[in-house]
């Protein structure tokens, strides 16, 4: 059947490319400003082989007219733009845009890629795919991902299809897109520039007076050229893993550096009585609102994390979990007591040390503390501060055991682009974080204190997986 209109083209339901949010933005911008740059590829019935993202965008923008050129694969089909001449701005801008959109709008569903390769005996290595992903599939053998959420190994691979699918479902339920943090970073014209507050503090110190945001932006602010595309959010699947592995059913969980609403929402959803300490009132209010709107228990208290023991009774909590600021990697506010707003790493970690020391007194004996952290570099020397080692030092000093050390592998994102610049200084691109697990008490008591981890069919049903098909969950 030859398609006559755009609506006659059939989407590929097994398309492994999910696209990216930024890629969709560039695709829309390119079509709106430069017109359609290339054609799409369809099978003999009009089902799309390549160009699913383009057709979706054209449909969204109201395009309908198409021209179909039948071919058996032996004839090159050329799309000729009669309105563009070589050597013009339009010529070169469209050439750059076309290549860039194709580059950044790729985000493969690795589970789907593996599924198609296995179903049709496709050698992924022949087409540039990394075949090491088969390790992830082997990890699921024996139902490990079903019983433990993800395989209980020291490397947690967030790139795996089963992880990404669960993460997507959690985000849909939580609805946190970092809007409160983005608004705080932005203030007004500053955008999501992590240097905003550092610049403002330096100018205020130099002038000897406080400036309003408007005064600072009008006369002193220099926007950084290195603007992140978004804000960091805690991984909800990691939160779920921590609760299932190291929490107690129906227990009390708390976080002295609550940040976004992810952990509180997941903890409450998993039956935990949650308490979060958050320095910024707007973030605490937003987090509390999400719990209330969803009918979930839990409370957020606006205060300095160092005051956690003033709000949480001694030895009352069953799980301490926190993903604190990573020094000035992301500056959350211009508050003087904000750890991320300190001028030196020593000042930053002094706040964390006091907060963690106080938090440990709130934890019951025979319980776990889990801290997510990643090292950051000194901007002058480029050397790491050894942040994770300092965290270990604090907890060990307070009598806790370092019981597990996990590596959280993350998607590289724009790592390939950053690598070119970083390797000039022989800096490798960091694509992992550390998850440090501490235990308070005698580790020999763990087996009797913590029940065996079980898997229930409703665990899958809450994520839209039919319990009758639970044996296939590992391959989702």
Secondary structure as GFF3:
##gff-version 3
##sequence-region A 1 476
A	DSSP	three_ten_helix	6	8	.	.	.	ID=ss1
A	DSSP	alpha_helix	21	34	.	.	.	ID=ss2
A	DSSP	beta_strand	41	42	.	.	.	ID=ss3
A	DSSP	beta_strand	48	50	.	.	.	ID=ss4
A	DSSP	alpha_helix	52	60	.	.	.	ID=ss5
A	DSSP	alpha_helix	89	104	.	.	.	ID=ss6
A	DSSP	alpha_helix	110	120	.	.	.	ID=ss7
A	DSSP	three_ten_helix	124	127	.	.	.	ID=ss8
A	DSSP	three_ten_helix	131	133	.	.	.	ID=ss9
A	DSSP	alpha_helix	134	139	.	.	.	ID=ss10
A	DSSP	alpha_helix	144	148	.	.	.	ID=ss11
A	DSSP	beta_strand	155	157	.	.	.	ID=ss12
A	DSSP	alpha_helix	161	174	.	.	.	ID=ss13
A	DSSP	alpha_helix	179	186	.	.	.	ID=ss14
A	DSSP	alpha_helix	196	207	.	.	.	ID=ss15
A	DSSP	alpha_helix	213	219	.	.	.	ID=ss16
A	DSSP	alpha_helix	236	246	.	.	.	ID=ss17
A	DSSP	beta_strand	252	255	.	.	.	ID=ss18
A	DSSP	alpha_helix	262	269	.	.	.	ID=ss19
A	DSSP	beta_strand	273	278	.	.	.	ID=ss20
A	DSSP	alpha_helix	281	293	.	.	.	ID=ss21
A	DSSP	beta_strand	299	302	.	.	.	ID=ss22
A	DSSP	three_ten_helix	305	307	.	.	.	ID=ss23
A	DSSP	alpha_helix	308	311	.	.	.	ID=ss24
A	DSSP	beta_strand	317	322	.	.	.	ID=ss25
A	DSSP	three_ten_helix	339	341	.	.	.	ID=ss26
A	DSSP	alpha_helix	345	362	.	.	.	ID=ss27
A	DSSP	beta_strand	363	373	.	.	.	ID=ss28
A	DSSP	alpha_helix	387	397	.	.	.	ID=ss29
A	DSSP	beta_strand	401	409	.	.	.	ID=ss30
A	DSSP	alpha_helix	415	422	.	.	.	ID=ss31
A	DSSP	three_ten_helix	423	425	.	.	.	ID=ss32
A	DSSP	beta_strand	432	440	.	.	.	ID=ss33
A	DSSP	three_ten_helix	443	445	.	.	.	ID=ss34
A	DSSP	alpha_helix	446	449	.	.	.	ID=ss35
A	DSSP	alpha_helix	457	461	.	.	.	ID=ss36
A	DSSP	three_ten_helix	467	475	.	.	.	ID=ss37
###
